Amino acid sequence: MAFIGCLLAATGCNSSNTTNNASENSGTPVTKEPVHSKLNDENTQALMGTVSKYYALKNALVATKATRADSAASELISSTMQLQASLQKDSANMPVVKLYIDSIISQSKMITSMMDETCEKKRIYFEVVSRNMYAMLKSVELKNAHVYHQFCPMAFNDKGAYWLSGESEILNPYFGKKMLECGEVTDSM
């Protein structure tokens, strides 16, 4: 019975995540649309800077590097605070993203405060950061950013968890090397 469970786990988390693009397969060049959102250009760029800091945190957790995760979480806090300051000038969109920003900052602070070399506790807070980052990006209607919303059904004792990535390839931050490719792409922006 245990063997069957392991077999199901191995096959269930090795989902194919290939997204075929006709332009890629036909040799026709892919034209890259500019990234845009409901925010003005300056704030959209600040938002993408914050997303890149999020990716650094995700990558540190993929590698199970606690010190690197702490550093990346600190940079995410700084970038998110800069985004928050920049958005103060955009009163129409600030209320929409304020709760997400506050949560990203507070949960990132929790990541830096965890003395956890295995990154297991850090991953709990990262999951909340990921949920809020995704909700924030959706709320500002981010488009053409090549942000992939990914899901691992086995994270947190089969409760499942989401994260964001800059590529469609699955590199699971919840399991690291244990189950690196466990997951699937569920959405993209």
C-alpha positions as CSV (number, residue, x, y, z in Angstrom):
1,M,0.0,0.0,0.0
2,A,2.8,2.4,0.9
3,F,4.4,1.6,-2.5
4,I,1.2,2.6,-4.3
5,G,1.1,5.9,-2.3
6,C,4.7,6.7,-3.3
7,L,4.0,5.8,-6.9
8,L,0.9,8.1,-7.0
9,A,2.9,10.9,-5.3
10,A,5.7,10.5,-7.9
11,T,3.3,10.6,-10.9
12,G,0.9,13.1,-9.4
13,C,3.5,15.7,-9.0
14,N,5.3,15.2,-12.3
15,S,2.6,16.9,-14.3
16,S,3.4,18.0,-17.8
17,N,3.6,21.7,-17.8
18,T,4.5,22.3,-21.4
19,T,2.6,25.1,-23.0
20,N,2.8,25.0,-26.7
21,N,3.0,28.3,-28.5
22,A,2.3,28.1,-32.2
23,S,4.8,30.9,-32.9
24,E,7.5,28.9,-31.1
25,N,6.8,25.8,-33.0
26,S,6.3,27.5,-36.4
27,G,9.6,29.5,-36.4
28,T,7.6,32.7,-36.5
29,P,9.2,35.3,-34.3
30,V,7.3,36.0,-31.1
31,T,6.6,39.7,-30.6
32,K,7.0,40.7,-27.0
33,E,4.1,43.0,-25.9
34,P,5.0,45.6,-23.3
35,V,4.1,44.8,-19.6
36,H,1.2,46.9,-18.5
37,S,-1.4,47.1,-15.7
38,K,-4.0,49.5,-14.3
39,L,-1.1,51.4,-12.7
40,N,0.8,54.1,-14.5
41,D,4.1,53.1,-16.2
42,E,6.3,54.2,-13.3
43,N,4.3,52.1,-10.8
44,T,4.0,49.2,-13.1
45,Q,7.8,49.2,-13.4
46,A,8.1,49.4,-9.6
47,L,5.7,46.5,-9.3
48,M,7.8,44.4,-11.6
49,G,10.9,45.3,-9.5
50,T,9.0,43.9,-6.5
51,V,8.1,40.8,-8.5
52,S,11.8,40.2,-9.3
53,K,12.6,40.4,-5.6
54,Y,9.8,37.8,-4.9
55,Y,11.5,35.5,-7.5
56,A,14.8,35.8,-5.7
57,L,13.0,34.6,-2.5
58,K,11.3,31.8,-4.4
59,N,14.6,30.7,-5.9
60,A,16.3,30.7,-2.5
61,L,13.6,28.4,-1.2
62,V,13.9,26.1,-4.2
63,A,17.6,25.8,-3.3
64,T,16.8,25.5,0.4
65,K,19.3,28.2,1.3
66,A,18.0,29.8,4.5
67,T,20.5,32.7,4.6
68,R,19.8,33.5,1.0
69,A,16.1,33.4,1.7
70,D,16.5,35.8,4.6
71,S,18.5,38.2,2.4
72,A,15.9,37.9,-0.5
73,A,13.0,38.4,2.0
74,S,14.7,41.6,3.3
75,E,15.1,42.9,-0.3
76,L,11.5,42.0,-1.0
77,I,10.4,44.1,2.1
78,S,12.5,47.0,0.8
79,S,11.1,46.8,-2.7
80,T,7.6,46.4,-1.5
81,M,8.0,49.5,0.7
82,Q,9.3,51.5,-2.2
83,L,6.3,50.3,-4.3
84,Q,4.0,51.4,-1.5
85,A,5.6,54.9,-1.4
86,S,5.3,55.2,-5.2
87,L,1.7,54.1,-5.1
88,Q,0.9,56.9,-2.5
89,K,0.7,59.2,-5.5
90,D,-1.8,56.9,-7.2
91,S,-4.8,57.3,-4.9
92,A,-7.2,55.4,-7.2
93,N,-5.2,52.1,-7.0
94,M,-3.6,52.4,-3.6
95,P,-6.6,51.1,-1.6
96,V,-6.9,48.1,-4.0
97,V,-3.3,46.9,-3.2
98,K,-2.7,48.3,0.3
99,L,-3.8,45.1,2.1
100,Y,-1.7,42.9,-0.2
101,I,1.3,45.1,0.3
102,D,0.9,45.1,4.1
103,S,0.7,41.3,4.2
104,I,3.7,40.9,1.9
105,I,5.8,43.1,4.1
106,S,4.6,41.5,7.4
107,Q,5.0,37.9,6.1
108,S,8.4,38.6,4.6
109,K,9.5,40.0,8.0
110,M,8.4,36.6,9.5
111,I,10.6,34.8,7.0
112,T,13.6,36.8,8.1
113,S,12.9,36.2,11.8
114,M,12.7,32.4,11.5
115,M,15.9,30.6,12.6
116,D,15.3,27.7,10.3
117,E,18.1,26.1,8.2
118,T,15.7,23.6,6.6
119,C,13.5,26.5,5.4
120,E,10.3,24.5,6.4
121,K,9.0,27.3,8.6
122,K,10.0,30.0,6.1
123,R,8.0,28.2,3.4
124,I,4.8,28.6,5.5
125,Y,5.1,32.4,5.4
126,F,6.2,32.3,1.8
127,E,2.9,30.6,0.9
128,V,1.1,33.6,2.3
129,V,3.4,36.0,0.5
130,S,2.7,34.1,-2.7
131,R,-1.1,34.3,-2.2
132,N,-0.9,38.1,-1.6
133,M,1.5,38.7,-4.5
134,Y,-0.8,36.8,-6.9
135,A,-3.9,38.7,-5.6
136,M,-2.1,42.0,-6.0
137,L,-1.0,41.3,-9.5
138,K,-4.5,40.2,-10.5
139,S,-6.1,43.3,-8.8
140,V,-4.0,45.6,-11.0
141,E,-4.7,43.5,-14.1
142,L,-1.0,42.8,-14.9
143,K,-0.6,41.7,-18.5
144,N,2.3,40.5,-20.7
145,A,4.6,40.0,-17.7
146,H,5.3,36.3,-18.2
147,V,4.4,35.6,-14.6
148,Y,3.3,32.0,-14.1
149,H,1.0,31.0,-11.2
150,Q,2.0,27.5,-10.2
151,F,0.5,24.9,-7.9
152,C,1.9,21.9,-6.0
153,P,-0.9,19.6,-4.7
154,M,1.4,17.9,-2.2
155,A,2.7,20.9,-0.3
156,F,1.8,21.2,3.4
157,N,0.6,17.6,3.8
158,D,-1.5,17.5,0.6
159,K,-3.3,20.8,1.3
160,G,-1.5,22.3,-1.7
161,A,0.2,25.6,-2.2
162,Y,0.7,28.1,-5.0
163,W,3.7,30.3,-6.0
164,L,4.7,32.6,-8.8
165,S,7.5,32.1,-11.3
166,G,9.1,34.0,-14.2
167,E,9.1,30.8,-16.3
168,S,6.7,28.0,-17.0
169,E,9.2,25.4,-15.9
170,I,8.3,24.0,-12.4
171,L,10.9,24.5,-9.7
172,N,9.0,23.9,-6.5
173,P,9.9,26.2,-3.6
174,Y,8.0,24.0,-1.1
175,F,10.0,20.8,-1.5
176,G,13.3,22.0,-3.1
177,K,15.4,19.0,-4.3
178,K,13.1,16.5,-2.7
179,M,10.4,17.1,-5.4
180,L,11.8,19.8,-7.6
181,E,9.4,19.4,-10.5
182,C,6.2,18.8,-8.5
183,G,3.5,21.0,-9.7
184,E,1.7,22.6,-12.6
185,V,1.0,26.0,-14.2
186,T,-2.5,27.2,-13.4
187,D,-2.5,30.7,-14.7
188,S,-0.2,33.3,-16.4
189,M,-0.2,37.1,-16.6
